Amino acid sequence: MKASFAPTSAIKRRAHCALLIGLLLASLASAAQAEPGTPEQRKACTPDVYRLCAGEIPNVRAITACLRRNRASLSAACAAVFEQ
């Protein structure tokens, strides 16, 4: 009896597909954890992010640092978030 194996290209395709699915799931999980603050805090600072730090999107750490650098220009609502 001869063993029948799937062609190498089919195995590579399955492995590639599994890798992509794994990376997608990992990125979704990290994105969910990366959003700091409450929904209210994000709502308060979103206009300031677009106005002052649009070039830093989507890097959360860079956005936070940018908002801190521009503390004097923040809206009252967003400034209150950083005072907490």
N, CA, C and O atoms as CSV, one atom per row, in Angstrom:
chain,resi,resn,atom,element,x,y,z
A,1,MET,N,N,0.819,-1.183,0.000
A,1,MET,CA,C,0.000,0.000,0.000
A,1,MET,C,C,0.864,1.248,0.000
A,1,MET,O,O,1.880,1.336,0.689
A,2,LYS,N,N,0.427,2.197,-0.790
A,2,LYS,CA,C,1.125,3.477,-0.810
A,2,LYS,C,C,0.317,4.496,-0.008
A,2,LYS,O,O,-0.908,4.562,-0.108
A,3,ALA,N,N,1.019,5.268,0.771
A,3,ALA,CA,C,0.360,6.342,1.521
A,3,ALA,C,C,0.092,7.493,0.572
A,3,ALA,O,O,0.920,7.806,-0.283
A,4,SER,N,N,-1.046,8.114,0.717
A,4,SER,CA,C,-1.325,9.257,-0.135
A,4,SER,C,C,-1.246,10.523,0.713
A,4,SER,O,O,-1.900,10.639,1.750
A,5,PHE,N,N,-0.457,11.438,0.263
A,5,PHE,CA,C,-0.245,12.696,0.971
A,5,PHE,C,C,-0.787,13.845,0.129
A,5,PHE,O,O,-0.805,13.778,-1.100
A,6,ALA,N,N,-1.219,14.882,0.798
A,6,ALA,CA,C,-1.661,16.070,0.083
A,6,ALA,C,C,-0.454,16.713,-0.575
A,6,ALA,O,O,0.650,16.660,-0.032
A,7,PRO,N,N,-0.648,17.312,-1.724
A,7,PRO,CA,C,0.473,17.998,-2.374
A,7,PRO,C,C,1.057,19.069,-1.459
A,7,PRO,O,O,0.349,19.670,-0.650
A,8,THR,N,N,2.346,19.294,-1.600
A,8,THR,CA,C,3.044,20.271,-0.764
A,8,THR,C,C,2.402,21.642,-0.849
A,8,THR,O,O,2.306,22.338,0.162
A,9,SER,N,N,1.959,22.047,-2.034
A,9,SER,CA,C,1.352,23.376,-2.176
A,9,SER,C,C,0.072,23.493,-1.354
A,9,SER,O,O,-0.208,24.560,-0.808
A,10,ALA,N,N,-0.703,22.427,-1.256
A,10,ALA,CA,C,-1.929,22.458,-0.455
A,10,ALA,C,C,-1.594,22.599,1.023
A,10,ALA,O,O,-2.276,23.323,1.747
A,11,ILE,N,N,-0.560,21.920,1.471
A,11,ILE,CA,C,-0.134,22.012,2.867
A,11,ILE,C,C,0.345,23.425,3.170
A,11,ILE,O,O,0.021,23.989,4.215
A,12,LYS,N,N,1.119,23.993,2.251
A,12,LYS,CA,C,1.612,25.360,2.451
A,12,LYS,C,C,0.455,26.351,2.503
A,12,LYS,O,O,0.464,27.282,3.308
A,13,ARG,N,N,-0.549,26.149,1.635
A,13,ARG,CA,C,-1.697,27.041,1.636
A,13,ARG,C,C,-2.456,26.971,2.958
A,13,ARG,O,O,-2.863,27.997,3.502
A,14,ARG,N,N,-2.642,25.767,3.467
A,14,ARG,CA,C,-3.342,25.600,4.747
A,14,ARG,C,C,-2.556,26.237,5.891
A,14,ARG,O,O,-3.131,26.892,6.761
A,15,ALA,N,N,-1.263,26.042,5.882
A,15,ALA,CA,C,-0.419,26.634,6.933
A,15,ALA,C,C,-0.461,28.154,6.847
A,15,ALA,O,O,-0.547,28.836,7.868
A,16,HIS,N,N,-0.402,28.677,5.638
A,16,HIS,CA,C,-0.439,30.130,5.440
A,16,HIS,C,C,-1.781,30.686,5.916
A,16,HIS,O,O,-1.829,31.728,6.570
A,17,CYS,N,N,-2.872,29.986,5.586
A,17,CYS,CA,C,-4.202,30.409,6.002
A,17,CYS,C,C,-4.315,30.387,7.532
A,17,CYS,O,O,-4.850,31.320,8.130
A,18,ALA,N,N,-3.818,29.336,8.149
A,18,ALA,CA,C,-3.859,29.228,9.614
A,18,ALA,C,C,-3.041,30.347,10.255
A,18,ALA,O,O,-3.453,30.918,11.265
A,19,LEU,N,N,-1.894,30.659,9.678
A,19,LEU,CA,C,-1.057,31.738,10.201
A,19,LEU,C,C,-1.779,33.071,10.106
A,19,LEU,O,O,-1.771,33.849,11.059
A,20,LEU,N,N,-2.401,33.342,8.968
A,20,LEU,CA,C,-3.121,34.603,8.800
A,20,LEU,C,C,-4.285,34.720,9.780
A,20,LEU,O,O,-4.515,35.788,10.349
A,21,ILE,N,N,-5.013,33.635,9.977
A,21,ILE,CA,C,-6.119,33.660,10.930
A,21,ILE,C,C,-5.596,33.901,12.345
A,21,ILE,O,O,-6.189,34.663,13.108
A,22,GLY,N,N,-4.491,33.254,12.690
A,22,GLY,CA,C,-3.887,33.462,14.007
A,22,GLY,C,C,-3.442,34.902,14.220
A,22,GLY,O,O,-3.664,35.478,15.284
A,23,LEU,N,N,-2.814,35.477,13.201
A,23,LEU,CA,C,-2.372,36.873,13.304
A,23,LEU,C,C,-3.556,37.820,13.418
A,23,LEU,O,O,-3.509,38.791,14.174
A,24,LEU,N,N,-4.608,37.545,12.676
A,24,LEU,CA,C,-5.797,38.377,12.746
A,24,LEU,C,C,-6.413,38.331,14.137
A,24,LEU,O,O,-6.761,39.368,14.702
A,25,LEU,N,N,-6.546,37.129,14.689
A,25,LEU,CA,C,-7.107,37.002,16.034
A,25,LEU,C,C,-6.228,37.679,17.080
A,25,LEU,O,O,-6.734,38.316,18.004
A,26,ALA,N,N,-4.923,37.541,16.937
A,26,ALA,CA,C,-4.007,38.179,17.886
A,26,ALA,C,C,-4.102,39.699,17.795
A,26,ALA,O,O,-4.092,40.385,18.818
A,27,SER,N,N,-4.196,40.227,16.576
A,27,SER,CA,C,-4.281,41.680,16.429
A,27,SER,C,C,-5.602,42.210,16.971
A,27,SER,O,O,-5.642,43.295,17.551
A,28,LEU,N,N,-6.687,41.453,16.786
A,28,LEU,CA,C,-7.968,41.889,17.341
A,28,LEU,C,C,-7.934,41.900,18.861
A,28,LEU,O,O,-8.467,42.813,19.492
A,29,ALA,N,N,-7.313,40.894,19.444
A,29,ALA,CA,C,-7.220,40.831,20.905
A,29,ALA,C,C,-6.375,41.970,21.445
A,29,ALA,O,O,-6.731,42.579,22.454
A,30,SER,N,N,-5.258,42.267,20.786
A,30,SER,CA,C,-4.398,43.347,21.273
A,30,SER,C,C,-5.041,44.704,21.043
A,30,SER,O,O,-4.846,45.619,21.843
A,31,ALA,N,N,-5.801,44.854,19.970
A,31,ALA,CA,C,-6.488,46.123,19.720
A,31,ALA,C,C,-7.529,46.391,20.790
A,31,ALA,O,O,-7.706,47.530,21.221
A,32,ALA,N,N,-8.212,45.352,21.214
A,32,ALA,CA,C,-9.221,45.528,22.258
A,32,ALA,C,C,-8.571,45.937,23.572
A,32,ALA,O,O,-9.149,46.723,24.323
A,33,GLN,N,N,-7.391,45.425,23.860
A,33,GLN,CA,C,-6.696,45.771,25.092
A,33,GLN,C,C,-5.983,47.108,24.992
A,33,GLN,O,O,-5.673,47.716,26.016
A,34,ALA,N,N,-5.717,47.578,23.777
A,34,ALA,CA,C,-4.916,48.779,23.589
A,34,ALA,C,C,-5.693,50.064,23.830
A,34,ALA,O,O,-5.088,51.118,24.026
A,35,GLU,N,N,-7.013,49.999,23.820
A,35,GLU,CA,C,-7.801,51.209,24.003
A,35,GLU,C,C,-7.832,51.594,25.471
A,35,GLU,O,O,-8.497,50.937,26.272
A,36,PRO,N,N,-7.120,52.647,25.829
A,36,PRO,CA,C,-7.090,53.061,27.229
A,36,PRO,C,C,-8.305,53.908,27.584
A,36,PRO,O,O,-8.952,54.489,26.713
A,37,GLY,N,N,-8.595,53.964,28.845
A,37,GLY,CA,C,-9.651,54.846,29.323
A,37,GLY,C,C,-11.046,54.302,29.096
A,37,GLY,O,O,-11.253,53.288,28.430
A,38,THR,N,N,-11.980,55.009,29.672
A,38,THR,CA,C,-13.389,54.645,29.539
A,38,THR,C,C,-13.932,55.220,28.234
A,38,THR,O,O,-13.297,56.075,27.616
A,39,PRO,N,N,-15.100,54.754,27.819
A,39,PRO,CA,C,-15.705,55.341,26.613
A,39,PRO,C,C,-15.930,56.853,26.757
A,39,PRO,O,O,-15.801,57.597,25.785
A,40,GLU,N,N,-16.265,57.296,27.964
A,40,GLU,CA,C,-16.482,58.730,28.189
A,40,GLU,C,C,-15.180,59.517,28.013
A,40,GLU,O,O,-15.176,60.600,27.429
A,41,GLN,N,N,-14.074,58.961,28.522
A,41,GLN,CA,C,-12.779,59.632,28.384
A,41,GLN,C,C,-12.363,59.688,26.919
A,41,GLN,O,O,-11.869,60.714,26.451
A,42,ARG,N,N,-12.560,58.594,26.199
A,42,ARG,CA,C,-12.210,58.592,24.775
A,42,ARG,C,C,-13.063,59.596,24.012
A,42,ARG,O,O,-12.569,60.294,23.126
A,43,LYS,N,N,-14.359,59.666,24.364
A,43,LYS,CA,C,-15.253,60.623,23.707
A,43,LYS,C,C,-14.805,62.059,23.977
A,43,LYS,O,O,-14.877,62.909,23.090
A,44,ALA,N,N,-14.348,62.326,25.184
A,44,ALA,CA,C,-13.908,63.677,25.543
A,44,ALA,C,C,-12.660,64.087,24.781
A,44,ALA,O,O,-12.502,65.258,24.437
A,45,CYS,N,N,-11.770,63.136,24.511
A,45,CYS,CA,C,-10.482,63.476,23.897
A,45,CYS,C,C,-10.409,63.236,22.393
A,45,CYS,O,O,-9.467,63.695,21.747
A,46,THR,N,N,-11.376,62.533,21.824
A,46,THR,CA,C,-11.305,62.230,20.391
A,46,THR,C,C,-11.180,63.474,19.515
A,46,THR,O,O,-10.341,63.484,18.615
A,47,PRO,N,N,-11.980,64.536,19.737
A,47,PRO,CA,C,-11.803,65.727,18.891
A,47,PRO,C,C,-10.391,66.332,19.010
A,47,PRO,O,O,-9.830,66.811,18.025
A,48,ASP,N,N,-9.832,66.302,20.219
A,48,ASP,CA,C,-8.482,66.837,20.412
A,48,ASP,C,C,-7.435,65.968,19.714
A,48,ASP,O,O,-6.443,66.478,19.193
A,49,VAL,N,N,-7.659,64.664,19.708
A,49,VAL,CA,C,-6.728,63.773,19.006
A,49,VAL,C,C,-6.708,64.130,17.534
A,49,VAL,O,O,-5.635,64.272,16.946
A,50,TYR,N,N,-7.888,64.278,16.922
A,50,TYR,CA,C,-7.938,64.617,15.496
A,50,TYR,C,C,-7.380,66.011,15.231
A,50,TYR,O,O,-6.756,66.241,14.195
A,51,ARG,N,N,-7.597,66.932,16.145
A,51,ARG,CA,C,-7.134,68.312,15.944
A,51,ARG,C,C,-5.641,68.466,16.186
A,51,ARG,O,O,-4.966,69.176,15.441
A,52,LEU,N,N,-5.113,67.807,17.223
A,52,LEU,CA,C,-3.728,68.031,17.636
A,52,LEU,C,C,-2.771,66.891,17.292
A,52,LEU,O,O,-1.575,67.126,17.120
A,53,CYS,N,N,-3.272,65.671,17.189
A,53,CYS,CA,C,-2.380,64.508,17.115
A,53,CYS,C,C,-2.751,63.533,16.005
A,53,CYS,O,O,-2.472,62.339,16.118
A,54,ALA,N,N,-3.363,64.010,14.954
A,54,ALA,CA,C,-3.833,63.122,13.888
A,54,ALA,C,C,-2.699,62.294,13.285
A,54,ALA,O,O,-2.921,61.161,12.858
A,55,GLY,N,N,-1.505,62.841,13.248
A,55,GLY,CA,C,-0.368,62.126,12.676
A,55,GLY,C,C,0.077,60.933,13.502
A,55,GLY,O,O,0.846,60.102,13.019
A,56,GLU,N,N,-0.388,60.835,14.727
A,56,GLU,CA,C,0.003,59.735,15.617
A,56,GLU,C,C,-0.966,58.556,15.564
A,56,GLU,O,O,-0.662,57.488,16.096
A,57,ILE,N,N,-2.116,58.732,14.935
A,57,ILE,CA,C,-3.115,57.665,14.850
A,57,ILE,C,C,-2.541,56.537,13.996
A,57,ILE,O,O,-2.038,56.819,12.908
A,58,PRO,N,N,-2.587,55.295,14.420
A,58,PRO,CA,C,-3.320,54.631,15.484
A,58,PRO,C,C,-2.475,54.280,16.711
A,58,PRO,O,O,-2.915,53.478,17.534
A,59,ASN,N,N,-1.288,54.848,16.859
A,59,ASN,CA,C,-0.373,54.507,17.952
A,59,ASN,C,C,-0.858,55.145,19.257
A,59,ASN,O,O,-0.695,56.347,19.464
A,60,VAL,N,N,-1.452,54.334,20.131
A,60,VAL,CA,C,-2.068,54.838,21.358
A,60,VAL,C,C,-1.057,55.534,22.260
A,60,VAL,O,O,-1.347,56.597,22.810
A,61,ARG,N,N,0.113,54.952,22.416
A,61,ARG,CA,C,1.135,55.592,23.275
A,61,ARG,C,C,1.563,56.940,22.721
A,61,ARG,O,O,1.732,57.898,23.475
A,62,ALA,N,N,1.739,57.019,21.401
A,62,ALA,CA,C,2.143,58.289,20.782
A,62,ALA,C,C,1.033,59.328,20.905
A,62,ALA,O,O,1.312,60.509,21.114
A,63,ILE,N,N,-0.201,58.907,20.781
A,63,ILE,CA,C,-1.332,59.833,20.931
A,63,ILE,C,C,-1.369,60.383,22.356
A,63,ILE,O,O,-1.546,61.585,22.558
A,64,THR,N,N,-1.203,59.507,23.333
A,64,THR,CA,C,-1.213,59.947,24.732
A,64,THR,C,C,-0.086,60.933,24.995
A,64,THR,O,O,-0.288,61.953,25.654
A,65,ALA,N,N,1.098,60.631,24.481
A,65,ALA,CA,C,2.233,61.542,24.660
A,65,ALA,C,C,1.972,62.876,23.967
A,65,ALA,O,O,2.305,63.931,24.508
A,66,CYS,N,N,1.392,62.839,22.796
A,66,CYS,CA,C,1.075,64.067,22.060
A,66,CYS,C,C,0.069,64.914,22.829
A,66,CYS,O,O,0.223,66.131,22.927
A,67,LEU,N,N,-0.957,64.274,23.371
A,67,LEU,CA,C,-1.946,65.033,24.144
A,67,LEU,C,C,-1.308,65.661,25.379
A,67,LEU,O,O,-1.630,66.792,25.742
A,68,ARG,N,N,-0.413,64.935,26.017
A,68,ARG,CA,C,0.274,65.504,27.191
A,68,ARG,C,C,1.160,66.682,26.789
A,68,ARG,O,O,1.234,67.679,27.507
A,69,ARG,N,N,1.832,66.567,25.643
A,69,ARG,CA,C,2.678,67.681,25.164
A,69,ARG,C,C,1.839,68.914,24.851
A,69,ARG,O,O,2.292,70.046,25.016
A,70,ASN,N,N,0.618,68.679,24.398
A,70,ASN,CA,C,-0.262,69.777,23.999
A,70,ASN,C,C,-1.317,70.098,25.064
A,70,ASN,O,O,-2.400,70.594,24.751
A,71,ARG,N,N,-0.990,69.814,26.299
A,71,ARG,CA,C,-1.942,69.987,27.407
A,71,ARG,C,C,-2.572,71.384,27.420
A,71,ARG,O,O,-3.760,71.514,27.715
A,72,ALA,N,N,-1.812,72.414,27.111
A,72,ALA,CA,C,-2.342,73.786,27.128
A,72,ALA,C,C,-3.398,74.017,26.057
A,72,ALA,O,O,-4.207,74.936,26.182
A,73,SER,N,N,-3.405,73.203,25.010
A,73,SER,CA,C,-4.357,73.370,23.908
A,73,SER,C,C,-5.547,72.421,23.977
A,73,SER,O,O,-6.402,72.442,23.091
A,74,LEU,N,N,-5.615,71.594,25.011
A,74,LEU,CA,C,-6.696,70.625,25.112
A,74,LEU,C,C,-8.019,71.296,25.449
A,74,LEU,O,O,-8.055,72.341,26.099
A,75,SER,N,N,-9.104,70.680,24.996
A,75,SER,CA,C,-10.431,71.145,25.393
A,75,SER,C,C,-10.590,70.905,26.895
A,75,SER,O,O,-9.853,70.118,27.490
A,76,ALA,N,N,-11.541,71.580,27.485
A,76,ALA,CA,C,-11.766,71.433,28.928
A,76,ALA,C,C,-12.103,69.982,29.290
A,76,ALA,O,O,-11.634,69.468,30.305
A,77,ALA,N,N,-12.904,69.335,28.471
A,77,ALA,CA,C,-13.304,67.954,28.749
A,77,ALA,C,C,-12.103,66.999,28.716
A,77,ALA,O,O,-11.970,66.134,29.582
A,78,CYS,N,N,-11.243,67.158,27.729
A,78,CYS,CA,C,-10.075,66.278,27.625
A,78,CYS,C,C,-9.046,66.632,28.695
A,78,CYS,O,O,-8.409,65.734,29.245
A,79,ALA,N,N,-8.871,67.888,28.996
A,79,ALA,CA,C,-7.934,68.288,30.047
A,79,ALA,C,C,-8.346,67.674,31.373
A,79,ALA,O,O,-7.491,67.296,32.174
A,80,ALA,N,N,-9.653,67.572,31.616
A,80,ALA,CA,C,-10.139,66.960,32.861
A,80,ALA,C,C,-9.766,65.486,32.925
A,80,ALA,O,O,-9.544,64.957,34.014
A,81,VAL,N,N,-9.694,64.822,31.797
A,81,VAL,CA,C,-9.297,63.404,31.769
A,81,VAL,C,C,-7.863,63.271,32.256
A,81,VAL,O,O,-7.550,62.344,33.003
A,82,PHE,N,N,-6.988,64.182,31.847
A,82,PHE,CA,C,-5.581,64.102,32.228
A,82,PHE,C,C,-5.335,64.593,33.648
A,82,PHE,O,O,-4.267,64.340,34.206
A,83,GLU,N,N,-6.289,65.281,34.239
A,83,GLU,CA,C,-6.145,65.732,35.616
A,83,GLU,C,C,-6.540,64.660,36.618
A,83,GLU,O,O,-6.235,64.778,37.805
A,84,GLN,N,N,-7.215,63.617,36.154
A,84,GLN,CA,C,-7.704,62.556,37.057
A,84,GLN,C,C,-6.583,61.725,37.584
A,84,GLN,O,O,-6.815,60.792,38.354
